[in-house]
Amino acid sequence: MVKIIAALALSADMECLALNAYFEARNQSYDGKISVSQVVLNRVKDDRYPNTICGVVKQAYTTSSGFPLRHKCQFSWYCDGLSDVPKEKRAWKYAQQVARDAKTLYDNGFDLTEGATHYHAKTVNPFWAKAFTFIKRVDDHLFFRREKNS
């Protein structure tokens, strides 16, 4: 029984990916959750970002003691001052499966975002969006790629 439980546990990186899917795309479709997750994976692969999933998800401006500054993170949920513990058990379990699926698909050459490194909700208009290549819309998110020479 212990072996089965251990096999179901997420690695730290997969937990970070699942948390990001949960907090960034909990109300989106399966494709929306996969897309948000694959942006993280695209950043890991890009040398302009940290080289681990948790490094990307937790990338932030920090205080001198290393704590993230409120609202100064790549992904807003991570430093919004609210709890980072999922409250909706069913949605959390689903986010864990989405993280596994997103990584498996990505590792097998399927990137729904076509290399996107950024996204934002359709209800906002961030300053950076005009400088990036628009890829597609999935549910409530618009996906963009930051080209290598920019």
N, C-alpha and C positions, 0 to 999 in steps of 0.2 A: 504494500500500500504506500509506503514512504516513497518508493521509486516513482510511482504514478504521480503523486503530488509534486515531487521535484520536477518531473518532466513537464508539468503544466505551468510551473512558475515562469515568470518572465525574467529575462536578463535585465539589468539596469537600463541598457539602451532601449530595449523593447518596451519597458515600462514608460520611459520618457516619450517614445513614439506614441504609445497608447494614450498617455495623458494629453499629449498635444491633439490627437484626434478627438478625444473626449471634450476638451475645453474649447477647441477651435471649430469643431464641425459636428458636435453632438446632434444638432437639429438638421443635418444635411443627409443626403442620400448616401448609399454605399460608395458610389463613385466620388461623391464630394469628400467623404472621409479618406478614401484612398488617395485622392489628389492632394489633399492637405498633407498627408503623410509622405507622399512622394516628393513634395517640395523640400521637406526636411532631408530626405535621402539625397536629393540633388545637391543640396548645400554641403552635405558631408563629402561628396565627391569633388566639389569645387574648392580649389585651394584658397579662396578668399574667405572661407568660413572655417569654423572648428572641424576637426576630422573625426568626431564621434557624434552619434545621434544626441546624446545628452548635452554635449558641448554646444551643438546647434540650438537645441530647444531652450537651453538655459543661457544663451548668449545675451549679455546685458551690460550696460554701464553699471559699475559697482562703486560702492564707497571704498575708502582706503582699507577697510577691514574685510572687504570682499562680498558684502551684501548687495544684492541688486537694488538699484534705485527705482523707486515706484514709477511706473509708466515709461521706463527706459529700456525695455526688453524687445527682442525681435518678435516674440509672441506675447501678446498683451496679458494673457491669463497668468503668466509666470510671475509677473511683478505688479499685479493690480491690488495687492493688499488683502485679497480674499484667500480663503483656504484652497489649497491645491489637492485636497482629498475628494475624490469623486463621491457624490452623494447618491446618484441614481445607479443602483447595482446592475440592473439589466443593461443600461447604456454603457457602463464601465466594462462589463463582460464583452459586450459587442465591440467596444473600442480596442480591447485587447486582441480580439480576433482580427479586426481590421488592421492593426499594426503588423500582425504576423502575415496576413495576406499581402499587404502593401510591400513588405520586405521581400517576400517570396516572388511576387510579380516583378518587382524591380530587379532582383537578382537574376531573373530569367529574361531580362531585356524588355519588359513591358512597363513603360512609363506613361501613364495616362496624361501627364502634364507636358509631355514633349520637352523636358528639360527645364521647366519653370523653377525659378529660385525664389519667387515672391508671389504673394497673393494678397488680396484685400477684399473685404466685404463690398458688395455693390453699392452700399449706402454711404460709403466714404470716398474721398478723393485725395489720396495722399500725394504729397509734393513729388515723390520719386517716380510715380507711375508714368509720366510723360517721357522719361528718359529710358524706359525699358520697353522691350518688345512684348506686345500683347499676344498671348497664346490662345486663350479660350476662356469661356465662362462655364463653370460647373456649379449648378444650384445658385447659391447666393455669393459665390466667390469668383473674382476675376484673377486669372493667373498670368504671370509675366516672367520673362526670362531676362536676366541681366547678361548681356553679351560679354564675351571674354575680353574684348578690347575697351570696355567701359569701366 
